[in-house]
Amino acid sequence: MPSQQAETEYQEPVTPGQRPPRIGRVPLVENTLSMIRDPLGFYAEADSVDADVVRFNVAGTTGYFVTHPTLVEQVLVTDEADFEKGRLLRDTLGEFIGEGLFLLEGEEWQQQRTALQPAFYRERIATYGETMTDFALATADDWADGERVDLLPAMRSYTLRVLGKTLLDVDIERTAESLEPLLSALRHRVDPGNLSAYLPLWVPTPNNRRVRRTRAAFEATLDDIIAERQTEAAAEREARDDVLSLLLSLDEETMDRERLGHQLLTFLVAGHDTTALTLTYAWFLLATHPDAQRELHEELAATLDGADPTPADLFELPFLDRVLTETLRLYPPAFTTFRQPTRPVTLGGYDIEQDAQLTIPQWLVHRDERWYDAPDAFRPERWTDEFEAQLPDYAYYPFGGGPRHCIGMRFARMEAKLALAAIAQRFRFEAVTEPPLELGMRITLSPTDPVAVRVHERE
């Protein structure tokens, strides 16, 4: 069980006017070098400070780690109107998705969220279940008994095919050739260990030039798809249920061409890598924990008896749900959440200046021993109703929280669980890559080296 502190109300441990503890004796120099050399190590430095608000300075930007669930909830939910996504994200990604749901603010964000919400209603995404299962089975069809599989490329191929059908209703091979190079360039651009992460896009670094080149190729492909869709007969367009069709049905004022491109790229970036990484980590954890893998196989056999999984079946697979929940705790692809105060605020008793960069890291909160026993251990069985009832709100938030929680959360969880259920009925996974994984902080929390398993057909 988590410690008693998890069950008590948060107590502000400071006196008014006191500054949060900081990392490093010369923060600007030490913090910047630490972030460039080892971003995860820099997060570990913050975690080693005995405080829930920790100050830092990277590349001249003053920031604060915020790591107590009560404070996370204050920023994301209770006082969310006092915070925005902030300058760091706008400077890094604004040119690509600034008009997308992820970065919009205020009334514009609310208008777009309302317009897009029908695409992610529970009933709507349930209609995508067959597509998700079929593509998962097709992925398994490509594997032979005893084959060594590099997980992340295989899972990226799967999630990209799902997105191609549900988002654009096109053969994703048509867009993959232009999308994958762009995503690769963007991953390198936002990698805090890469100098490009701290420079404007107009600076002609090799990676910035690569970003611009690959973006132009992707936009050209997208223009072709949109033009073809717009020439379809009205009845044919109305019969489609993909997200692109929904966006095209909105009026020009709500969804002009630039915003349409930013929305589609937002969903492709958010929905492609995140679920692929979740599945990669889930297979790795199951492969390195044979008892958990065995329990999953037993549950699937008892519930599905070899049948292909459907969205309705997922309600009858509690251990599968716990495997996914625990995977997202240990390896949240969205490893941190950023916010910036729009006015001076107080967090944990500390006065925080307007425009400071707040880092609200799932990576640290999800592994805090105050909330989780053996926090670095893979224990799906921990997720009982009793455990969840006493866990503080926002000790677990892999999809963010508050009004700006990920709109695709249900979609992503259903996609991951259907893939796990479909493929685990066909194969047992044996670890080739041994823990611990080497990880990098890019757009998402990603392995720096291949994550390999050997697959064995099940009888």
N, C-alpha and C positions, 0 to 999 in steps of 0.2 A: 504494500500500500504506500502511496505517497506520504510524505511527512505531515505532521499535524499543521505545519505552517500553511499547507495547501488549503486547509479548511477554515482559516481565519481571514478576517477582512484585512485588506492591505493597509499597513501603517506607514505613513510618510516618515522616514527616518532622519529628516534633516530640519534645520531651522531656516526660517525665511531669509533669503538673500545668499544662502550657501550655494557654491558652485558644485556641479557634479564632478566626481573624480575623473581624471583624464588618463588616456593611454600615452605613455612615453614622457620623457623629461623635456624633449624638444619636439612637440607633437607634429608640427608642419613637416619637418624632415623625417623623423622616425616613422610617423604614421604613413606618409606617402610611400617611403621606401618599403615598408612592411606590406602595404596593400599591393604594390606592384610585384614584389617578390613572391608573396604567399598570401593571397586573399583569405583562404580558410584559416591560416595561422593568425592573421590579423583579427578575425572574428574570435578565435580562441583567446587572444590577448584580452579582448573585451570581456569575455566570459570569465576570465580569471580575476577580474576586479569584483570585489564584494559589494556590488551596487546594481540597482535595476535601471539606472540611467547613467551612461558612461559617455564622456565627451571625447571627441577626436577631431583632428584636422587633416584632411587629405587634399592635396593640391590646392590649398588655400581656402577650402570650404569647411566651415565649422559644422560638425554633425554630432549626433547623439545616438548611441544604441539604446533601445527601449526594450526591456526583456521581462517585465512582469506582466502576467495576464491581465491584471486590473488596468494597467497603463495601456496595454495593447487595446483593450476594449474602449478605453477613454478616447484614444486617437481614432480608431476605426468605426466606433459606434456612437458612444455617448456625446462626444464633442466633434463629430466628424465634420460638421459645417465649418469648423475653425482650421481645417487642414485641406490641402490639395496634393495632387501627385508630385508637383514640384519641378524645380528647374533642372535637376539632374536628369530626370527621365525625358523632359522636353528637349534638352540639348542633345541627348543621345539618340532618341528615337522619333522626335517630333516630326522630322522631315518625311518619315516613312508612314507613321501611324498617328500623327498629331490630330487628324480629323476622325480618328477611330474611337471606339467606345472606351478603350483603355486610358486615353490621355485627355479626352474632353472633360470640361468642368461645368458646373452650374447648370443653368437651364438647358444649354445645348446637350450636355450629357444626359439629363433627365429625358429630354425629347427623344434622343436616340435610343436610350435604354427602353423606353416605353414602346417605341416602334419595333425594336428587335426582339422584345421579350416573347412574342408568340412563337418564334422559331425554336424556343427552348422550353416550352411548356412540357410537362411530363408526358402528356398524351402524344404530343408531336414527336418527341425524341424516341418514344417507344416504337414508332413506325420505322425507325432506322435500325431496329434490333436485328432484323434478318440480314441486312447489308453488313452489319458489323460481324455477325457470326459467320456469314459466308466468306468474307475476306480473311477472317481468322483461320477458317478451315483451309482456305487456299494457301495461306502461309504454311500451315502444317503439311500440306501436300507437297511442298517444295523440299521437305526434309526427309532424309533417309535414316534408317535405323543405324545408330552409332555415329552419326555425322557430328562434326564439331561445328557449332553455330556461333557466329559473332552476333550477339543479341541486338545491339542498338541499331545497326543498319536494317536488320530484319524487322524490328518493331517500327522503325521509321517508315519503311515501305508499307507496312500494314496500316498505320494511322493515316498516311498520306492517301492511300486508296480509299479509306473510309471518308476522309474529308473531301476528296475529289467528287465522290458520289453525293454526299449529303450537303456539302457547301455549294458546289458548282454544278452538280449533275453532269460531269464530264468524265471521260477516261483520264485519270490523273496522269498517265504517261505523257499526255500532251502538255501538262503544266510542270511536271516534275523537272524537266530539263532546264527550265528557267527559274523555278522556285528554289530548288536545292542549292544552287550556287549563291543565290541571294541570302538564304538563311545561313549558309556557312560564313559568308562575309559579315553578316550582322553579328553572328556569334563572336567572331574575332574582334569586331569593332567595340563591343561592350565588355569584353574580357578585361577586368581591372588589372590583370597582369600585362596588358598590352598598352603601349603608349597611345595608340589611337583612341582609347577610351577617354583620354583627358584632353583631346584636341577637337576643335570644331570640324565638321565634315568637309568644309571648304579647304582645309589644309591638305595639300596633295600628297599624303602618305600613300604607300603602295596599297594598303588595305582600304583607305578611303576611296581611291580610284576604283578599286575592285567593287566596292559597295555601289558606287554610282553606275558602273558598267552593268552589273548584274541586275540592279533595280530597273534600268532601262529595258533590258531584255524581258524581265518579268512583266513590266507594264505593257509592253507590246503584245505579249501573249494574252494578257487579261483584256486588252482592248479588242482583240479578235473574238474572244469568247463573248464579251458583252455585245459586240456588234451583231454576232450571229443570233444571240438570244433576242435582241430587239427586233430582228426581222421575222421572227416566228409569228404565226397567227396568234391572236389573242387567246383563243381557246386552248391552244397548245401550251402557251405560257402559263395559263391559269391551272392547267392540269399538273404542273410541276410542284414539288413541295420542298425544293432545296432553298438554301438561304439566299443565294443570288437572286432567285425569282422573287422572294419577299422584298429584297432591297430594291429591285427594279420596279416593283409595284408602288413604291413610295413616290410622292411628288418630288419634282426637281429641287424645290426649296429645302426639303428635308434631306434629300440624298442626291447631291450633284456628283459629277464624275470623279472629282478628287476625293470626296468623302467616301464614295463607293469603293474606290481602290484602297483607301486606308482601312475601311471596315473589313474588307476581304483579307487584306494582309494581316490585320490584327488577329482574325480568327485562324488564319493559316499558321501564323507564328505560335499563337497561344495553344491551339489545338493539336498541332503536329508534334512538336518536340516534347511537350509536357507529358502526354499520354504514352508516347514511345519510351520516354525515360522511366515513367512509372512502371511500365511492363518490364523493362530491362531490369530494374531493381527488384521487382517482385520475383522474376524467374531466378535471379541471382540468389536472393534470400532463400527461396524454396530449395534451390540446388544445394545450398550450404547448410540447410536445416532439414535433413531427411525426414525427421519425425513430423514436422509441420506439413511437408509435401505429402507424406503418407496419409495424414488426417484429411487433407484436401481431397486426395484421390478417393478416400472412403466416402466422404460426403457427396462427391459428385456421382459416384456409383450408386449410392443409396437413393439419391434424389432424381437423377437424370436417367440412370440405367442405360447409358450409351446414346440417348437422344441428344440432338443438337440443342444447346441452351437457348432460351427465349427470355425477353425481359421479365415476363411473369415468373419464370423459374428462380430469378435472383432473390426473391423474397424468401425462398425456401433454402437458401444457402448461406447460413450465418457465418460459418467458418471462412468461406470465401470472402465475405464482407470484412471480416476481421483481418485477413491477410492483406487486403488492399489498404485498410485503415492504418495498419501498422507499417506497411511499406511507405505510405505517405507521411507518417510520423518521422521515420528514420531518414528518408531520402525525399524531402519535398522538392519537386523540380522548381517550383517558385520558392527559392530558398530564403528570400527576404522580401519585405514590403517597404516601400518608400513613401514618406509623406513629408510635407513642408508646412509649417504654421503660416496662416495668413495674417496673424496678429500675435503679439506676445502671449504666451500661455504658461501654465504651471503644470509640470508633470512630476509626480512623486515628491512634491514640495520644492522642486527646483524651478527657477524662472528660466524659461526657454525663449530666446529671441525670435522675432519674426524672421522668416526665410531661412532658418536653420534647417539642415538636412537630417531628417529622422530616419534611422534604419531600424526596422522592426523585424528581427530575423527569426523566421520559423526554424531555421537551422539550429539556433541556440535554445529557443523556448521549448521546442519539441524534445530536446535532450536534457532538460533541466531535472536534476534528481529530486528537486522539491515536489515535482508533480508525477514523476515516473520512477518506480523502482528499476534498478539496472537499466538506466535510460539508453545505453548503447546496445542493448540486447534486442534481438528480434523475438518478440513474444506476442503473437496474435491473440493468444488466450487471455491477455490482460484486458481485452476490450469487452468486458461483461457490462450488463446494464448497471450493476452496482458501482463499478469503477467509473463509468461515464457520468453517473449521477453525482459523484463527489469530486470529479475533475473540474477545476476552475474553468469558467468560460474563457476562451482564448488562450488556454494552454495548448490548444490544438486548432490550427487554422490554415491548412494546406491550400485552401482556395481563397485566402483573404477573409474579409468579414465586413459586416455592416452593409449599407446600401450598395457599396462598390465591390461586393464579393463577386467572384468569377461567374459570369452569366452562363458559362458552359459547364458548370460543376456537375449537374445531373448527367449531361451528355458524356463527360469524361469518365465518370465513375461507371456508368453503364457500359461504355465501350471497353474499358479495362476489364471489368468483371466478365463480360461475355467472351472476350479473348482468352482470359485465364481459364474459364470453364471449358471452352471449346478445345483449346490446345492441350490442357492438362488431361483431358480424357484420352488423348491420343499418345502423349509422350510423358516419360519421366525424365527429369533434368538432372544431370550429373555435373558438378562444378569442375571447370577447367581453371578458370581464374579463381584464385584464392583471396579471401579477405586479408587485410582491408583494401577497399577500393581507393585509388587515387582520384580525387575529384577536383574539378575546376568550376569557378563561378563565372559563367558567361551570361547569356540571356537567362539560362536555366542552370541548375546544378547538374553538371555533366561529368561522366568519367573521362579522364584524360587518356586512358588506354582502353583497348578492346576488352569487353566483358564477354568471356566465352564460356559456353557449356557444351556438353555432349548430350545429345538427345537419344533416348531409347524408347522404341515402340512398346506400348503396354498391350498386354493380351486382353 
